[in-house]
Amino acid sequence: MKKNNTGIFVGILLIVITLVSFSSTFFIYKKGINRQNVQNQGTEFQNTESQDTIKVVTSFYPMYIATMNVIDGIDGVELESLSEPQTGCLHDYVLTTEDMKNLSTADVLIINGGGIESFIEEVAKTYPDLVIIQACDGIELLADGDEENAHAWMDVSLYEKQVENIAAGLSEYDSANADKYKANAAAYEKRLQPLAERMSKLKEQYGGGDIIIFHEAYDYVADALGMEVVFVMDLDEERQISAGEQADVLTAISDNEVKLVLADATYGKKMGDVVDAESAAKTIYIDPLTRGEYYEDSYIDHMNENIDILERALTDIDGN
């Protein structure tokens, strides 16, 4: 009898333990579901909240300045740059963890296009819902052999087209503000027009002839002046220039009777000094507009400075 009571007691105890265990497991599982629901609700709330602001990210300096003018005064549009204002061209730019984090919260990414932003395929694959506007769309780019040269912003008339493309892309994404984007673009282009007129006048007065450039961006400056680029040494980063390269430049100057060389002072000064010392050509230094300060008239101010430098140099050459 004692044995039977013990067996019954043990059986009841096992049942109680099982029930308690099941109840605890269910509570933990239920709690986990509730926690997940709270997290999801929080995310949804943040996403809903974020719709009140459109976050626009630009790839680098010239795109930032153009977009800054297009969105001027429009409420609810936030502008950021993927790269720092002094980064320069993005040919070999490698996205950082912070960049990817920045893009994860962006609605629109505005790039130059034409291959300058080599990372764009990775971005498009990682963020398939991100709207990407390419400012070079529809622009006939210059080329060096099979390689496209997408530094279109160095030709004021093409930069105006880039501004139009940015406005059109933003208008399509944010139709409620379409008229404002287009009006801003038109107002900015009106302020750009004197630059285009100055370049056109320089072309009429001093255009034509052969030229050498030490930055591929200047191909667009030469084209705007109706000049033929007979030699390109792309010095957009610090590197050693061989004796053979120096000799090639000097030979090209002599063979083509080149009078003008365009260079970027940041990377082309050393080679420019060689040209000035050992040839009859004159090296002038203009801004490739790949870096600068973030204010609305930055492009206009720096391009005016470029045209001033070009005008003085071409006047001197013509006078000689």
N, C-alpha and C positions, 0 to 999 in steps of 0.2 A: 504493500500500500504506500509506504514511504517512497518506494522507488517510483511508483506511478505518479505521485504528486510532484516529485522532482522533475519528471519528464514533462509533465504539463506546464510547470513553471518555466522550464527552459524554453519550451515551445512558445509560450506567450511572450517571453522576453525577446526571442528572435523576431517575432512579428512586430513588436514595438520598435525594435532597433531598425528594422526594415522600413517601417512607416516613417520614422523620424528621418532616416537617411534620404528616403525618397522626397519627403517634404522639404528638406534642406536643399537638395539638389535642384528641385523645382524652383525654390525661392531664389537661389543663385542664378539659375538660368533666366528666370523672369526679370531679375534685377539687371542682368546683362542686357536683355532686350530693351528694357526701359532706358538704360544708359545710352544705348545706341540710338534710340529714338530721339533722345534729348540732343545728342550730337548732330544728328541729321537735321533736326529742327533748327538748331543753331546755324548750321551751314546754309540752309534754305533762307533763313532770315537775313544772313549776311549777303547772300546773293541777291535777294530782293532789294536790300538796302543799297547794294552797289549799283543797281540799275539807275539810281538817281544821278549818278555821275558816270560819264563816259571817260575811260582812261585811255589816252592816246600816247603811245610810245614811239619815238623816232629813232632811227638807227644811229645817226651822227649829225654833227654840227649843221651842215647846209640844209638838211631835212628839218631840223629843229627850228631854224630861223624861218623857213618857208611856212611851216605849220603854225608857228607862233602867230604869224600875221593872218593866216586863214581863220584861226579860231578866236581871234581877238574880240573880247567883249561878250563872248557867248557863254552864258551860264551853264554850269554842269559839265563842262569839258575840262578835264585835267590833263596837262601835258608833261611828259617826262622824256629824258633822253636815255637811250640804252648805254651809250658810252659817254665818257667825260668830255667836256668841251675842247680839251687839248689833245684828244686821242689821235686825231688825224684820220687818214683813210683807213678803211676797215678790211683791206684785201686779205690780211692774214690774222684778222681778229678772232680770238678764241673766247667763246662765251664762258662767263664765270657762273658759279652757283648763284650768286646774287642777281646776275642778269636773268637767269632762268626763273628765279623767284619773282623778279619784276614782271617778266612776261606772263607768268601764270595768272596775274591779276589784271592783265591788259585786255582791252576790248579790240583795239586797233593798233597795228604796227605799220608805220610808214617808213619805207626804205627807198633808197635811190634806185636800186635794181641794176640790171646790166652786168651782174656778176660781182659787183663791189662787195656786197654782203654775202660772203661765201658760206656763211652759217645758216642761210635762210631755209634750206631744205630740212635741216635738223629742227629748226623752230616750227616749220609747218607740220612736220611729222609729229612732234611732241605736243603741239597745241592746235589740233585740227579745227577748232572753233574760232581761232584767232583770225580776224579779218586783216589781210595784208594788202596794203596799197603800194604799188610800185610807181614812183614818180616819173620814171623813164618810159612808161607805157606809151607806145605810139610815136616815140621820138627815134628818128634815124640816127643811130650812134655812129661815131667814127670808129675806125678799126685799124689795127696794125697787123696785117696779115689776117690770120683766122681769129685773132683776139680782139674782142670788142673793147673799146675805150668808153667807159660810161661816165666820165667826168663832165657831164653835160651842163652842170650848173655854172661852169666857167664861161659859157656863152650866154649872155644875158637873155637873148631871145628864147633860148631853150630852157633857161631857168624859169621864165614866165610860163612856158608850157608845163613845166613840172609843178608850178604853183596851181595851175588849172587842174591838173590831174589829181593833186591832193584834195582840192576843194570838191571835185566831182566824186571822189571816193568817199569822202566824209559825208557828202550830201546824200549819197546812196545809202550809207549805213544809218545816218541820223537824219531822216527826211524832214523831221519837224523843224530842223534848223538849216535846211538846204539853202533857202534864200540868203541867210546870213553868211554862210560859208562862201557862197558865190559872190556876194557883195564885197566881202572882205578881200577875196582874191582879186576882184576887179580893182579895188582901191589900191592894193599893194602893187599890182601890175602898172597902174598909173604912175606910182612913185618910182617904179623901175624903168619906165620909159626913157627918162633923160639919159640913163646909162647906155641904153641901146642906141640912142641917137648919137651919143658921144663916140661910141665904137664905130658906128656907120660913117661918121664924119672923118675919123682917123683912117678908115679904109679908103675913103675917097681921096684923101690928101696924100697918104703915105703907104697905102696898101700895096700888096704884091711883093715879089722878091722871095728869096730863100731865107730860111731861118733854122736855127738849131735849138732844141729844147732839152732841159735837164729834169723835166717832170712831165709825165704823159698828160696831165691835166691841161698843160699849156697848148696841146694840140688844138683845143677848142678856141683858145685865144688867137692862135695863128690862123685858124680857119675863118674866124670872124673878121680878121684883117685881110683875108684873101692871100695869105702867105703860104708858101710850100715848105713843109718840114722835111729837111733833107737828112737829118740825123737826130736820133732820140737816145739820150742816156737817162734812164729813169732813176733819178736819185731822190727817192721819197723815204729813204731810211739811211742810217749811217752804215757805210761799207768802204772797204779799201778799193781805190781805183788803181788799176794796174797801169804800168807804163804803156802797154799796148793800147789800152782804152784811151789814154791821153793822146797818143799819137793818132788814133783813128779820128778823134774829134778835131784835132788841128788840121789833119789832112782834108776832112770834110769842109772845114771852113775855107781852106785855101782853094780846093777844087771848085767849090760852088760860089766863091766870092761872098761868103756870108758876112753880113755886117752886124747882125744882132743875135744874141743868145739869151734865152729866157731861163731863169733859174729860181729856185726857192732858197732863200738865204739860210734856212735851217740846215739843209743837207747839201746844197750845191755851191757854197761859198769857196771851198777849197779848189774845186774844179774851175769855178768862175775866175779865180785869181790866176790860174794857169792860162786860161783863154786870154785874159786881159794882158798878161805879161808876154805871151809868146805868139800872139796873132793880131790881126788888124780888126778883129771883131770886138764888139762891146757887150759885156754881160750886164744885164739888168735883173733885178730881183723883185718879183711880184708875189703876191699872196695867193696860194692855191685854194684858199677859202675852205680848207678842211678842218680848221679849228678857229676858235675865237670866242668872243664874249657873247653871252645870251641876252641880247636886246633886239628889239624889232628891226631897227635900221642897221644892224651890224653888217649884213651883206652889202647894203647900199654904200655904207661908209667905206668899207674895205675895197669894194670894187671901184669906187671913185678914186681911191688912192692908187689902185693898179693902173687906171686909165691915165691919171696924172703922170705916173712914172713912164708909161708907154709913150705918151704925148711928148714929153721932154726928150726922151731917147730918140724917137723917130724924127723930131724936129732937128736935133743935133746931127743925126746921120744925113738928113736931107740937106742941111746947111753945108755939110762937108762934100 
